[in-house]
Structure formats: C-alpha cells, structure tokens
Amino acid sequence: MAEFVLVPGAWLGSWAWREVVPHLRAAGHGTHPLTLAGVAERGGESAGQSTHVQDVVGAVERLDLRDVILVGHSYSGIPVGQAAERIGDRLARVVFVDANVPTDGESFVSGWPYGRDMVEAAIAAHGGTWPPLAAADYAGQGLTDEQVERIVAGSTPHPGATLIEPAVLERPLGELRATYVKCLLDGVEPSDDVAALLTSDRWRLVRMETGHWPMFSRPRELADVLLEAAEH
C-alpha cells in the first residue's frame, strides 16, 4: 500500500483532489490531500517557499508515513521536489502533474514563461498575493463550465513570497524516482528543464489528452496514472 500526499497548485486547497481521492482509496492506498499555508482555509497564515516545503515534509513526518508518493500539481512541484529529498527513505516516488520543477537558487518566477515582471507586478498590486485566475483564463483546457465555476469559486489569493523565494536543493533532481505528467492541451512538449530531467533513467513521462487541471477535467484518468506510478 502506498501513501499518496497530494499537493495542489496555486490558489487551490486540498479540496481540489476531491474527485481523485476515492479512486486511490478504492485501490487500497492511503490518501493525504494537503492545503498549503496561506491558501484556502489557511489563508490567514503567512508563507514563503520554505514554509510550503515544510508543510509537505511536516505532514509526512507527523503522520509517520512510509512508501510515500508525493504528488505536486503546477506551482507545487517546486516545494514537492524539495520536500522529496528531505523525507529520505520514506519516499517511494514523486509525481509532477503538469508541474514546475525546482532548480537550486531559482524561484517560480525565474522560469515564468510570460515574464517574471507580470507576476511580480500582480503581487505588488494585490497586497503581496497573486490573484486567482478569472473564468476566461481556463478556456481551451478541457473543462466544462461547471468545472470552471467550481475552480473559480474555490480559488483564493496565493502568497506572493512563495513565488519569489528561491528553491534549495541538496542534490540533482534527476536522482529522484519520478513521473512527469504532461497535459497536452497546455502545451505538447515539456519545458526545457523538465526535458533535461527526463533524460534520467529514473524519470518517466506520461501524456494526458487534457488541460492543466486534470484533477477536475479527468479525475479518474489522473487517478489511474497515479496508481500506475505506485507500481513502479
């Protein structure tokens, strides 16, 4: 039995995994969806990048989990990638779901494809937080109107410091046993940093014919990908 620690991307809380969790539990695995500090029901808490790393590490240690599969979606690939090397032999595998990956000394905005100035300006204009997307921003991502409405209604501002503070890695990320899930409606090819990691024989690539939020658009298919990762 594996223990899945499920970490959502920016603006989202543990609720984002609601439709994925039952499939993992039905297969006999433990599931632990997390809400990171400063988001959703934890919106009153201050947080930096290291806070989010400790959120993940702390959950694994507090629950005394073994055979852990860390799952990071989008932004949370950065804290999850750092947490993975900190939990030692508790880790079985990491799954990055259409996610950013950490680079030592670099932040989320360092690699933002649309320019870090855009994110930093938005954070400055919104009291130190990154405002959630509007409904129109989810177009072309394989989501129904109801799914978009649910995401927008549940999203909360994301603590800006977590996007600007640099990641800290003690060893190459390619040494981890990892699966990278590329959601094809959000771009056919992985980013250059992910492509470099996929040259490692410890990493494998899975493609999904859906958009950037597969826990909403294809929850059963995503669960199957996670269950397959548990077998490797």
N, CA and C of each residue as an Amber inpcrd file, in Angstrom:
protein
   696
   0.8330000  -1.1970000   0.0000000   0.0000000   0.0000000   0.0000000
   0.8690000   1.2480000   0.0000000   0.5870000   2.1690000  -0.8910000
   1.2980000   3.4430000  -0.9320000   0.5220000   4.4910000  -0.1340000
   1.2230000   5.5500000   0.2170000   0.6040000   6.7010000   0.8720000
   0.7760000   7.9000000  -0.0540000  -0.3270000   8.3410000  -0.6450000
  -0.2920000   9.4760000  -1.5660000  -0.4520000  10.7820000  -0.7920000
   0.5110000  11.6610000  -0.9460000   0.4160000  13.0180000  -0.4030000
   0.1830000  13.9400000  -1.5900000  -1.0030000  14.5220000  -1.6450000
  -1.4810000  15.2420000  -2.8250000  -1.4440000  16.7420000  -2.5610000
  -0.6400000  17.4550000  -3.3360000  -0.4330000  18.8840000  -3.0910000
  -0.9310000  19.6760000  -4.3060000  -1.9100000  20.5560000  -4.1180000
  -2.4750000  21.2950000  -5.2370000  -1.6070000  22.4620000  -5.6670000
  -1.8940000  22.9880000  -6.8460000  -1.1660000  24.1320000  -7.3510000
  -1.6470000  25.4410000  -6.7540000  -1.1830000  26.5390000  -7.3190000
  -1.5040000  27.8750000  -6.8080000  -3.0170000  28.0870000  -6.7270000
  -3.4110000  28.8050000  -5.6730000  -4.7870000  29.2450000  -5.4280000
  -5.7230000  28.1530000  -4.9100000  -5.2770000  26.8980000  -4.9180000
  -6.1710000  25.7830000  -4.5990000  -5.8300000  25.1440000  -3.2580000
  -6.8590000  24.5850000  -2.6020000  -6.6600000  23.8510000  -1.3640000
  -6.8110000  22.3590000  -1.5780000  -6.8270000  21.6170000  -0.4880000
  -6.9240000  20.1610000  -0.5570000  -8.1910000  19.7040000  -1.2770000
  -9.2100000  20.5510000  -1.2560000 -10.4840000  20.2230000  -1.9090000
 -10.3150000  19.9090000  -3.3970000  -9.2570000  20.4040000  -4.0120000
  -9.0600000  20.2090000  -5.4500000  -8.9270000  18.7330000  -5.8230000
  -8.5400000  17.8960000  -4.8640000  -8.3200000  16.4740000  -5.1350000
  -9.5560000  15.6210000  -4.8360000 -10.6810000  16.2650000  -4.5770000
 -11.8740000  15.5530000  -4.0860000 -12.3150000  14.4060000  -4.9860000
 -12.2040000  14.5780000  -6.2990000 -12.6810000  13.5330000  -7.2130000
 -11.6180000  12.4950000  -7.5350000 -10.3810000  12.7380000  -7.1230000
  -9.2960000  11.7840000  -7.3460000  -9.1700000  10.8210000  -6.1710000
  -9.3390000  11.3540000  -4.9690000  -9.1240000  10.5790000  -3.7420000
  -9.9070000   9.2680000  -3.6830000 -11.2150000   9.2400000  -4.0090000
 -11.9600000   7.9760000  -3.8820000 -11.3740000   6.8310000  -4.7020000
 -10.8380000   7.1260000  -5.8700000 -10.2740000   6.0750000  -6.7270000
  -8.9980000   5.5000000  -6.1160000  -8.1990000   6.3520000  -5.4930000
  -6.9720000   5.8740000  -4.8460000  -7.3130000   5.0360000  -3.6110000
  -8.2840000   5.4920000  -2.8470000  -8.6850000   4.7530000  -1.6430000
  -9.3260000   3.4240000  -1.9980000 -10.0940000   3.4070000  -3.0870000
 -10.7410000   2.1590000  -3.5080000  -9.7120000   1.1020000  -3.8840000
  -8.5310000   1.5520000  -4.2980000  -7.4480000   0.6280000  -4.6480000
  -6.6200000   0.2340000  -3.4210000  -7.0020000   0.7290000  -2.2530000
  -6.3570000   0.3080000  -1.0150000  -5.2270000   1.1900000  -0.5260000
  -5.0540000   2.3540000  -1.1360000  -3.9480000   3.2330000  -0.7670000
  -4.3920000   4.3150000   0.2100000  -3.4310000   4.8320000   0.9760000
  -3.6940000   5.9720000   1.8350000  -3.6490000   7.2510000   1.0160000
  -4.4910000   8.2130000   1.3770000  -4.5100000   9.4870000   0.6500000
  -4.4920000  10.6380000   1.6510000  -3.6710000  11.6360000   1.3410000
  -3.4870000  12.7630000   2.2540000  -3.4080000  14.0510000   1.4440000
  -4.5680000  14.5820000   1.0210000  -4.5640000  15.8510000   0.3010000
  -4.2230000  16.9980000   1.2500000  -3.3310000  17.8810000   0.8210000
  -2.8560000  18.9680000   1.6760000  -3.3580000  20.3230000   1.1840000
  -3.5060000  21.2380000   2.1340000  -3.6540000  22.6560000   1.8270000
  -2.3970000  23.3450000   2.3310000  -1.7360000  24.0810000   1.4510000
  -0.5140000  24.7760000   1.8280000  -0.8390000  26.0670000   2.5890000
   0.1050000  26.5130000   3.3780000  -0.0750000  27.7300000   4.1820000
  -0.3740000  28.9280000   3.2870000  -1.3150000  29.7550000   3.7430000
  -1.6440000  30.9830000   3.0460000  -2.7020000  30.8560000   1.9840000
  -3.2490000  29.6360000   1.7970000  -4.2240000  29.3800000   0.7400000
  -5.4640000  28.7220000   1.3370000  -6.6160000  28.9290000   0.6800000
  -7.8740000  28.2830000   1.0690000  -8.1570000  28.4910000   2.5540000
  -8.4270000  27.4030000   3.2850000  -8.7720000  27.5540000   4.7090000
  -7.5930000  27.9950000   5.5590000  -6.4020000  28.0230000   4.9870000
  -5.2150000  28.5070000   5.7000000  -4.8020000  29.8980000   5.2140000
  -5.7630000  30.6150000   4.6640000  -5.4850000  31.9000000   4.0400000
  -4.9400000  32.9710000   4.9650000  -5.1320000  32.8450000   6.2560000
  -4.6300000  33.8490000   7.1830000  -3.1750000  33.6670000   7.5660000
  -2.5480000  32.6010000   7.1070000  -1.1720000  32.2980000   7.5060000
  -0.1700000  32.9020000   6.5280000   0.9140000  33.4440000   7.0500000
   1.9820000  33.9350000   6.1840000   2.8150000  32.7390000   5.7060000
   3.3860000  32.8710000   4.5150000   4.1310000  31.7350000   3.9610000
   5.1600000  32.2030000   2.9580000   6.3150000  31.5500000   2.9870000
   7.3320000  31.6630000   1.9580000   7.5450000  30.2960000   1.3400000
   8.4740000  30.2100000   0.4260000   8.7550000  28.9400000  -0.2520000
   9.1450000  27.8520000   0.7510000   9.9980000  28.1990000   1.7090000
  10.4290000  27.1990000   2.6940000   9.2680000  26.7340000   3.5680000
   8.2760000  27.6100000   3.7770000   7.0810000  27.2210000   4.5450000
   6.3500000  26.0950000   3.8340000   6.1970000  26.2240000   2.5410000
   5.4730000  25.2030000   1.7780000   6.2430000  23.8900000   1.7170000
   7.5470000  23.9810000   1.6470000   8.3510000  22.7500000   1.7030000
   8.1140000  22.0570000   3.0430000   8.1370000  22.8240000   4.1170000
   7.9500000  22.2420000   5.4480000   6.5280000  21.7350000   5.6470000
   5.5380000  22.3680000   4.9860000   4.1690000  21.8430000   5.0440000
   4.1390000  20.3880000   4.5820000   4.8410000  20.1120000   3.4920000
   4.8400000  18.7560000   2.9270000   5.6570000  17.8090000   3.8000000
   6.8710000  18.2170000   4.1410000   7.7280000  17.3750000   4.9930000
   7.0510000  17.1150000   6.3370000   6.4800000  18.1640000   6.9070000
   5.8400000  18.0400000   8.2170000   4.6730000  17.0710000   8.2110000
   3.8850000  17.0830000   7.1400000   2.7520000  16.1600000   7.0560000
   3.2320000  14.7160000   7.0150000   4.2710000  14.4520000   6.2230000
   4.8150000  13.0910000   6.1190000   5.3380000  12.6210000   7.4730000
   6.0510000  13.4880000   8.1570000   6.6450000  13.1060000   9.4400000
   5.5980000  12.9980000  10.5440000   4.6770000  13.9380000  10.5600000
   3.6430000  13.9320000  11.6100000   2.7660000  12.6850000  11.5340000
   2.4480000  12.2720000  10.3150000   1.6040000  11.0920000  10.1150000
   2.4160000   9.8040000  10.0620000   3.7490000   9.9390000  10.1610000
   4.6740000   8.8100000  10.1300000   4.4190000   7.9200000   8.9070000
   4.3850000   8.5500000   7.7440000   4.0760000   7.8470000   6.5080000
   5.3130000   7.1730000   5.9290000   5.1010000   6.0100000   5.3380000
   6.1420000   5.2740000   4.6110000   5.6180000   4.9500000   3.2190000
   6.5180000   4.5740000   2.3230000   6.1240000   4.2910000   0.9410000
   5.3180000   5.4570000   0.3670000   5.8690000   6.6440000   0.5270000
   5.1750000   7.8760000   0.1750000   5.3290000   8.1850000  -1.3140000
   4.2140000   8.5270000  -1.9330000   4.2320000   9.0840000  -3.2810000
   3.7900000  10.5390000  -3.1640000   4.7340000  11.4360000  -3.3580000
   4.4330000  12.8630000  -3.3260000   3.9140000  13.2760000  -4.6950000
   2.7890000  13.9780000  -4.7080000   2.1790000  14.4230000  -5.9530000
   2.0640000  15.9390000  -5.9110000   2.7080000  16.6130000  -6.8520000
   2.6610000  18.0640000  -6.9180000   2.0840000  18.5350000  -8.2340000
   1.0630000  19.3800000  -8.1590000   0.4410000  19.9350000  -9.3590000
   0.9040000  21.3710000  -9.5750000   1.2840000  21.6910000 -10.8000000
   1.5930000  23.0560000 -11.2100000   2.6420000  23.6850000 -10.2900000
   2.3360000  24.8390000  -9.6770000   3.2930000  25.5080000  -8.7850000
   3.8890000  24.5710000  -7.7450000   3.0580000  23.6880000  -7.1840000
   3.5140000  22.9140000  -6.0240000   4.5840000  21.8900000  -6.3670000
   4.8640000  21.6910000  -7.6570000   6.0120000  20.8650000  -7.9980000
   7.3000000  21.4050000  -7.3980000   7.3680000  22.7150000  -7.1860000
   8.5840000  23.3210000  -6.6390000   8.7770000  22.9370000  -5.1710000
   7.8000000  23.1500000  -4.2780000   8.0090000  22.6680000  -2.9080000
   8.0380000  21.1440000  -2.7930000   7.2450000  20.4490000  -3.6100000
   7.2320000  18.9870000  -3.5490000   8.5910000  18.4180000  -3.9580000
   9.2050000  18.9760000  -4.9960000  10.5110000  18.5000000  -5.4180000
  11.5680000  18.6650000  -4.3450000  11.4740000  19.7530000  -3.5820000
  12.4090000  19.9730000  -2.4830000  12.1030000  19.0450000  -1.3090000
  10.8190000  18.8790000  -1.0200000  10.4240000  18.0090000   0.0910000
  10.8400000  16.5620000  -0.1660000  10.8300000  16.1630000  -1.4330000
  11.1310000  14.7740000  -1.7780000  12.5060000  14.3540000  -1.2930000
  13.4960000  15.2310000  -1.4090000  14.8390000  14.8560000  -0.9810000
  15.0170000  14.9760000   0.5290000  14.0490000  15.5780000   1.2040000
  14.1600000  15.7780000   2.6470000  13.4890000  14.6720000   3.4670000
  12.6840000  13.8270000   2.8100000  11.9990000  12.7850000   3.5800000
  12.7200000  11.4410000   3.4890000  13.8440000  11.4110000   2.8070000
  14.7080000  10.2370000   2.8370000  14.0490000   8.9700000   2.3440000
  14.2410000   7.8830000   3.1100000  13.7590000   6.5830000   2.6510000
  12.2540000   6.4070000   2.8360000  11.5720000   7.4280000   3.2910000
  10.1040000   7.3740000   3.3140000   9.5270000   7.4900000   1.8990000
  10.3220000   8.0620000   0.9890000   9.8460000   8.3500000  -0.3610000
   9.8970000   7.1230000  -1.2570000   8.7880000   6.8770000  -1.9590000
   8.7660000   5.8430000  -2.9960000   8.9080000   6.4600000  -4.3830000
   8.1880000   7.5630000  -4.6230000   8.2070000   8.1920000  -5.9460000
   7.6170000   9.5930000  -5.8430000   7.9830000  10.4310000  -6.7970000
   7.3720000  11.7500000  -6.9390000   6.6160000  11.7780000  -8.2630000
   5.4390000  12.3940000  -8.2450000   4.6830000  12.5980000  -9.4830000
   4.4520000  14.0980000  -9.6440000   4.9670000  14.6310000 -10.7360000
   4.7800000  16.0390000 -11.0640000   3.6590000  16.1310000 -12.0970000
   2.5390000  16.7450000 -11.7230000   1.3770000  16.8320000 -12.6020000
   1.3850000  18.1820000 -13.3190000   1.8390000  18.1640000 -14.5770000
   1.9520000  19.3840000 -15.3760000   2.5660000  20.5040000 -14.5310000
   3.6470000  20.1750000 -13.8810000   4.1580000  20.9990000 -12.7880000
   5.4520000  21.7250000 -13.1310000   5.6780000  22.8040000 -12.4010000
   7.0040000  23.4030000 -12.3330000   7.9020000  22.4730000 -11.5270000
   9.1820000  22.5060000 -11.7960000  10.1310000  21.7250000 -11.0090000
  11.1640000  22.6930000 -10.4150000  11.6830000  22.3810000  -9.2430000
  12.6250000  23.3020000  -8.6070000  14.0140000  23.2350000  -9.2280000
  14.6560000  24.3860000  -9.2680000  16.0650000  24.5000000  -9.6360000
  16.7580000  25.2180000  -8.4950000  17.8580000  24.6770000  -8.0360000
  18.5460000  25.2660000  -6.8860000  18.8830000  26.7370000  -7.1500000
  18.4560000  27.5940000  -6.2200000  18.7360000  29.0150000  -6.3290000
  17.7830000  29.8000000  -7.2040000  16.8130000  29.1080000  -7.8070000
  15.8390000  29.7750000  -8.6760000  14.4490000  29.6960000  -8.0560000
  13.6030000  30.6530000  -8.4160000  12.2460000  30.7130000  -7.8740000
  11.2220000  30.3460000  -8.9380000   9.9600000  30.3200000  -8.5480000
   8.8730000  30.0970000  -9.5070000   8.8910000  31.1620000 -10.6010000
   9.0540000  32.4260000 -10.2220000   9.0040000  33.4830000 -11.2350000
  10.2440000  33.4920000 -12.1250000  11.3330000  32.8660000 -11.6830000
  12.5410000  32.8160000 -12.5130000  12.2630000  32.1710000 -13.8590000
  11.4210000  31.1550000 -13.8460000  11.1420000  30.4210000 -15.0700000
   9.7760000  30.6980000 -15.6540000   9.0900000  31.7280000 -15.1530000
   7.7350000  32.0080000 -15.6390000   7.7970000  32.3820000 -17.1170000
   7.1220000  31.6410000 -18.0010000   7.2810000  31.8320000 -19.4450000
   6.7740000  33.1730000 -19.9630000   5.8890000  33.8240000 -19.2150000
   5.3230000  35.0930000 -19.6840000   6.0520000  36.2950000 -19.0870000
   7.1380000  36.0320000 -18.3740000   7.9230000  37.1150000 -17.7990000
   7.6350000  37.3180000 -16.3250000   8.6830000  37.3240000 -15.5140000
   8.5060000  37.4520000 -14.0730000   7.9070000  38.7930000 -13.6850000
   8.1180000  39.8250000 -14.5230000   7.5980000  41.1510000 -14.1940000
   6.0820000  41.1370000 -14.0660000   5.4190000  40.3210000 -14.8800000
   3.9590000  40.2390000 -14.8320000   3.4810000  39.7230000 -13.4820000
   4.1260000  38.6590000 -13.0060000   3.7330000  38.0810000 -11.7210000
   4.0700000  39.0350000 -10.5830000   5.2590000  39.6030000 -10.6080000
   5.6740000  40.4890000  -9.5310000   4.7940000  41.7360000  -9.4630000
   4.3870000  42.2560000 -10.6130000   3.5010000  43.4200000 -10.6360000
   2.1270000  43.0790000 -10.0620000   1.6330000  41.8920000 -10.3940000
   0.3360000  41.4660000  -9.8640000   0.3950000  41.3010000  -8.3490000
   1.5000000  40.7410000  -7.8450000   1.6640000  40.5610000  -6.3990000
   1.7180000  41.9170000  -5.6990000   2.4700000  42.8470000  -6.2710000
   2.5930000  44.1790000  -5.6730000   1.2560000  44.9050000  -5.6420000
   0.4290000  44.6800000  -6.6570000  -0.8580000  45.3700000  -6.7580000
  -1.9510000  44.7360000  -5.9050000  -1.6720000  43.5590000  -5.3430000
  -2.7090000  42.8430000  -4.5820000  -2.2300000  42.4820000  -3.1790000
  -1.5450000  43.4120000  -2.5610000  -1.1830000  43.2480000  -1.1510000
  -0.2750000  42.0840000  -0.8540000   0.6170000  41.7490000  -1.7880000
   1.5600000  40.6660000  -1.5420000   1.0460000  39.2900000  -1.8980000
  -0.0830000  39.2240000  -2.5830000  -0.6280000  37.9280000  -3.0070000
  -0.8250000  37.9160000  -4.5150000  -0.8120000  36.7090000  -5.0870000
  -1.0570000  36.5150000  -6.5210000  -2.5430000  36.2190000  -6.6970000
  -3.2690000  37.0980000  -7.3930000  -4.7180000  36.9090000  -7.5090000
  -5.0760000  35.7050000  -8.3700000  -6.1830000  35.0370000  -8.0450000
  -6.5990000  33.8650000  -8.8270000  -6.9800000  34.2390000 -10.2570000
  -7.0240000  33.2310000 -11.1060000  -7.4390000  33.4090000 -12.4840000
  -8.9390000  33.6860000 -12.5660000  -9.3380000  34.3510000 -13.6420000
 -10.7570000  34.5380000 -13.9490000 -11.2380000  33.3640000 -14.7990000
 -12.5480000  33.2250000 -14.9080000 -13.1270000  32.0960000 -15.6380000
 -12.6030000  32.0190000 -17.0700000 -12.4350000  33.1710000 -17.7110000
 -11.9940000  33.1790000 -19.1100000 -10.5940000  32.5880000 -19.2810000
  -9.8000000  32.6130000 -18.2390000  -8.4240000  32.1070000 -18.3250000
  -8.3580000  30.5870000 -18.4300000  -9.4700000  29.9200000 -18.1820000
  -9.4980000  28.4560000 -18.2310000  -9.9670000  27.9230000 -19.5920000
 -10.1950000  28.8160000 -20.5490000 -10.6560000  28.3860000 -21.8720000
  -9.6030000  27.4850000 -22.5310000 -10.0860000  26.4890000 -23.2460000
  -9.1990000  25.6090000 -24.0020000  -8.4660000  24.5830000 -23.1620000
  -8.9120000  24.3820000 -21.9080000  -8.2270000  23.4460000 -21.0160000
  -9.0510000  22.1890000 -20.7330000 -10.0500000  21.9420000 -21.5630000
 -10.8080000  20.6940000 -21.4360000 -11.7550000  20.6540000 -20.2620000
 -12.1400000  21.8190000 -19.7670000 -13.0130000  21.9050000 -18.5960000
 -14.4340000  22.2820000 -19.0020000 -15.4210000  21.7080000 -18.3290000
 -16.8040000  22.1260000 -18.5390000 -17.0440000  23.4530000 -17.8250000
 -18.1310000  24.1150000 -18.1720000 -18.4770000  25.3620000 -17.4980000
 -18.6400000  25.1470000 -15.9990000 -19.2230000  24.0090000 -15.6250000
 -19.4200000  23.7140000 -14.1990000 -18.0870000  23.5270000 -13.4980000
 -17.1620000  22.8650000 -14.1550000 -15.8370000  22.6610000 -13.5570000
 -15.0980000  23.9810000 -13.3940000 -15.1660000  24.8340000 -14.3950000
 -14.5310000  26.1520000 -14.2940000 -15.1520000  26.9440000 -13.1520000
 -16.4660000  26.9130000 -13.0660000 -17.1580000  27.6410000 -11.9910000
 -16.7030000  27.1510000 -10.6180000 -16.5150000  25.8380000 -10.5090000
 -16.0930000  25.2680000  -9.2250000 -14.6690000  25.7020000  -8.8720000
 -13.7810000  25.7010000  -9.8540000 -12.4010000  26.1140000  -9.5970000
 -12.3560000  27.5850000  -9.2030000 -13.0420000  28.4190000  -9.9600000
 -13.0190000  29.8600000  -9.6900000 -13.6090000  30.1610000  -8.3210000
 -14.7140000  29.5020000  -7.9830000 -15.3690000  29.7520000  -6.6990000
 -14.4890000  29.3290000  -5.5200000 -13.6900000  28.2910000  -5.7120000
 -12.8720000  27.7840000  -4.6150000 -11.4800000  28.3800000  -4.5200000
 -11.0610000  29.1080000  -5.5460000  -9.7020000  29.6540000  -5.5570000
  -9.5750000  30.8600000  -4.6260000  -8.4040000  30.9860000  -4.0140000
  -8.1100000  32.1210000  -3.1390000  -6.7470000  32.6940000  -3.5210000
  -6.4630000  33.9300000  -3.1420000  -5.1430000  34.5050000  -3.4490000
  -4.0140000  33.6310000  -2.9120000  -2.9080000  33.6260000  -3.6460000
  -1.7530000  32.7910000  -3.3070000  -0.6500000  33.6730000  -2.7340000
  -0.0160000  33.2740000  -1.6330000   1.0250000  34.1190000  -1.0210000
   2.1950000  34.3770000  -1.9650000   2.4510000  35.6480000  -2.2230000
   3.4350000  36.0280000  -3.2240000   4.8550000  35.6160000  -2.9120000
   5.2190000  35.6060000  -1.6230000   6.5990000  35.2700000  -1.2540000
   6.9820000  33.8680000  -1.6990000   6.0200000  32.9660000  -1.7660000
   6.3230000  31.5800000  -2.1600000   6.7510000  31.4970000  -3.6240000
   6.3800000  32.5020000  -4.4050000   6.6920000  32.5130000  -5.8290000
   8.0260000  33.1830000  -6.1300000   8.4880000  33.9810000  -5.1810000
   9.6820000  34.7920000  -5.4060000  10.9160000  34.2160000  -4.7170000
  10.7200000  33.5270000  -3.5810000  11.8570000  32.9600000  -2.8530000
  12.4510000  31.7720000  -3.6070000  13.7700000  31.6210000  -3.5950000
  14.4180000  30.5540000  -4.3630000  14.2970000  29.1730000  -3.7290000
  14.3450000  28.1730000  -4.5620000  14.3770000  26.7810000  -4.1020000
  15.7790000  26.4330000  -3.6150000  15.8350000  25.4460000  -2.7400000
  17.1130000  24.9540000  -2.2220000  17.1490000  23.4420000  -2.4020000
  18.0630000  22.9640000  -3.2410000  18.2320000  21.5320000  -3.4790000
  19.6240000  21.1030000  -3.0490000  19.6960000  19.9390000  -2.4280000
  20.9860000  19.4290000  -1.9650000  21.6300000  18.4820000  -2.9640000
  20.8330000  17.9510000  -3.8890000  21.4010000  17.0520000  -4.9010000
  20.5700000  17.1760000  -6.1820000  21.0610000  16.6600000  -7.3070000
  20.3390000  16.7900000  -8.5760000  18.9530000  16.1460000  -8.5240000
  17.9790000  16.8450000  -9.0700000  16.6020000  16.3520000  -9.0590000
  16.4590000  15.0650000  -9.8700000  17.3120000  14.8900000 -10.8490000
  17.2490000  13.6990000 -11.6830000  17.5330000  12.4070000 -10.9400000
  18.0350000  12.5030000  -9.7080000  18.2960000  11.3050000  -8.9170000
  17.0280000  10.7410000  -8.2760000  15.9630000  11.5450000  -8.2530000
  14.7040000  11.0670000  -7.6930000  14.0320000  10.0840000  -8.6420000
  13.2550000   9.1590000  -8.0920000  12.3840000   8.3220000  -8.9110000
  11.1160000   9.1340000  -9.1500000  10.8500000   9.4720000 -10.4020000
   9.7840000  10.4310000 -10.6710000   9.0120000  10.1010000 -11.9370000
   7.7600000  10.5310000 -11.9330000   6.8930000  10.5030000 -13.1100000
   6.4940000  11.9380000 -13.4080000   6.5950000  12.3300000 -14.6660000
   6.1270000  13.6530000 -15.0610000   4.9070000  13.4930000 -15.9540000
   3.7940000  14.1180000 -15.5620000   2.5450000  14.0480000 -16.3220000
   2.4160000  15.3190000 -17.1500000   2.4760000  15.1710000 -18.4720000
   2.3280000  16.3350000 -19.3560000   0.9130000  16.3850000 -19.8940000
   0.2150000  17.4730000 -19.5980000  -1.1550000  17.6710000 -20.0640000
  -1.1030000  18.4250000 -21.3920000  -1.5340000  17.7700000 -22.4560000
  -1.2150000  18.2210000 -23.8050000  -1.9610000  19.4680000 -24.2480000
  -3.1160000  19.7700000 -23.6460000  -3.8170000  20.9980000 -24.0070000
  -3.1100000  22.2270000 -23.4570000  -2.1550000  22.0250000 -22.5860000
  -1.3940000  23.1330000 -22.0080000   0.0090000  23.2120000 -22.6210000
   0.1730000  22.5940000 -23.7790000   1.4800000  22.5630000 -24.4410000
   1.9040000  21.1320000 -24.6800000   2.3340000  20.8420000 -25.8880000
   2.6210000  19.4550000 -26.2640000   3.9120000  18.9380000 -25.6560000
   4.9160000  19.8060000 -25.5730000   6.2240000  19.3630000 -25.1030000
   6.5210000  19.8780000 -23.6950000   7.2220000  19.0920000 -22.8950000
   7.6540000  19.5800000 -21.5800000   8.6050000  20.7640000 -21.7330000
   8.6930000  21.5740000 -20.6950000   9.6370000  22.6790000 -20.6950000
  11.0630000  22.1360000 -20.7620000  11.9980000  23.0020000 -21.0980000
  13.3800000  22.5670000 -21.2860000  13.9600000  21.9380000 -20.0260000
  13.6430000  22.5040000 -18.8460000  14.2080000  21.9470000 -17.6110000
  13.6540000  20.5590000 -17.3250000  12.3700000  20.3640000 -17.6350000
  11.7740000  19.0380000 -17.4520000  12.3340000  18.0530000 -18.4790000
  12.4830000  18.4980000 -19.7150000  13.0380000  17.6250000 -20.7610000
  14.4250000  17.1310000 -20.3750000  15.2190000  17.9920000 -19.7670000
  16.5590000  17.5830000 -19.3330000  16.4730000  16.5160000 -18.2440000
  15.5270000  16.6710000 -17.3270000  15.3580000  15.6920000 -16.2520000
  14.8800000  14.3490000 -16.7940000  14.0830000  14.3950000 -17.8430000
  13.5410000  13.1660000 -18.4190000  14.6010000  12.3230000 -19.1240000
  15.8060000  12.8530000 -19.2690000  16.8940000  12.0300000 -19.8040000
  17.4210000  11.0600000 -18.7490000  17.0620000  11.2800000 -17.4840000
  17.4520000  10.3630000 -16.4180000  16.6590000   9.0670000 -16.5180000
  17.3040000   7.9430000 -16.2810000  16.5820000   6.6690000 -16.3470000
  15.6680000   6.4710000 -15.1340000  15.6960000   7.3970000 -14.2010000
  14.7990000   7.3390000 -13.0420000  13.4870000   8.0990000 -13.2780000
  13.4330000   8.8450000 -14.3750000  12.2430000   9.6340000 -14.6880000
  11.4900000   9.0110000 -15.8580000  10.1540000   9.1080000 -15.8050000
   9.3470000   8.6570000 -16.9240000   8.2830000   9.7020000 -17.2430000
   7.8860000   9.7590000 -18.4930000   6.9170000  10.7340000 -18.9800000
   5.5980000  10.0520000 -19.2950000   4.5160000  10.6600000 -18.8160000
   3.1640000  10.2100000 -19.1500000   2.4250000  11.4000000 -19.7520000
   1.7520000  11.1920000 -20.8650000   0.9830000  12.2580000 -21.5040000
  -0.5050000  12.0440000 -21.2880000  -1.2120000  13.1200000 -20.9930000
  -2.6640000  13.0730000 -20.8460000  -3.3020000  14.0380000 -21.8410000
  -4.3360000  13.5590000 -22.5180000  -5.0390000  14.3870000 -23.5040000
  -6.0790000  15.2530000 -22.7880000  -5.5740000  16.1920000 -22.0150000
  -6.4580000  17.1130000 -21.2950000  -5.6600000  18.3540000 -20.9570000
  -6.2940000  19.2590000 -20.2010000  -5.6470000  20.5130000 -19.8690000
  -4.9030000  20.4920000 -18.5510000  -4.5680000  21.6770000 -18.0840000
  -3.6540000  21.8670000 -16.9600000  -4.2390000  21.4590000 -15.6090000
  -5.5350000  21.2460000 -15.5390000  -6.1780000  20.8950000 -14.2630000
  -6.8660000  19.5340000 -14.3790000  -6.0970000  18.4470000 -14.5470000
  -6.7030000  17.1350000 -14.7940000  -7.4630000  16.5650000 -13.5990000
  -7.1830000  17.0650000 -12.3900000  -7.9510000  16.5880000 -11.2320000
  -9.4220000  17.0040000 -11.3190000  -9.7140000  17.9920000 -12.1680000
 -11.0910000  18.3870000 -12.4390000 -11.5850000  17.8310000 -13.7670000
 -10.7650000  17.9390000 -14.8160000 -11.2230000  17.5400000 -16.1440000
 -11.2040000  16.0300000 -16.3670000 -10.2210000  15.3230000 -15.7710000
 -10.0860000  13.8720000 -15.9550000  -9.6550000  13.1890000 -14.6520000
 -10.4630000  13.2990000 -13.5910000 -10.0130000  12.7740000 -12.2950000
  -9.7650000  11.2760000 -12.2780000 -10.6010000  10.5140000 -12.9670000
 -10.4130000   9.0590000 -12.9700000  -9.1470000   8.6830000 -13.7390000
  -8.9250000   9.3410000 -14.8660000  -7.7240000   9.0610000 -15.6550000
  -6.4650000   9.4590000 -14.8870000  -6.5180000  10.5870000 -14.2000000
  -5.3700000  11.0060000 -13.3920000  -5.1210000  10.0020000 -12.2700000
  -6.1850000   9.5380000 -11.6240000  -6.0290000   8.5300000 -10.5670000
  -5.3520000   7.2800000 -11.1090000  -5.7250000   6.8710000 -12.3200000
  -5.0970000   5.6910000 -12.9290000  -3.6020000   5.9130000 -13.1540000
  -3.2360000   7.1220000 -13.5630000  -1.8170000   7.4470000 -13.7460000
  -1.0820000   7.3500000 -12.4100000  -1.7050000   7.8600000 -11.3610000
  -1.0750000   7.8060000 -10.0310000  -0.9580000   6.3680000  -9.5330000
  -1.9850000   5.5680000  -9.7980000  -1.9180000   4.1680000  -9.3780000
  -0.8210000   3.4150000 -10.1310000  -0.6660000   3.7410000 -11.4010000
   0.4050000   3.1110000 -12.1790000   1.7760000   3.5280000 -11.6220000
   1.9040000   4.7900000 -11.2200000   3.1590000   5.2660000 -10.6530000
   3.4990000   4.5020000  -9.3790000   2.4760000   4.1020000  -8.6230000
   2.6940000   3.3650000  -7.3900000   3.2630000   1.9720000  -7.6440000
   3.1310000   1.4960000  -8.8580000   3.6020000   0.1470000  -9.1920000
   5.0430000   0.1400000  -9.6760000   5.6060000   1.3210000  -9.9310000
   6.9610000   1.3910000 -10.4770000   7.9890000   1.6190000  -9.3670000
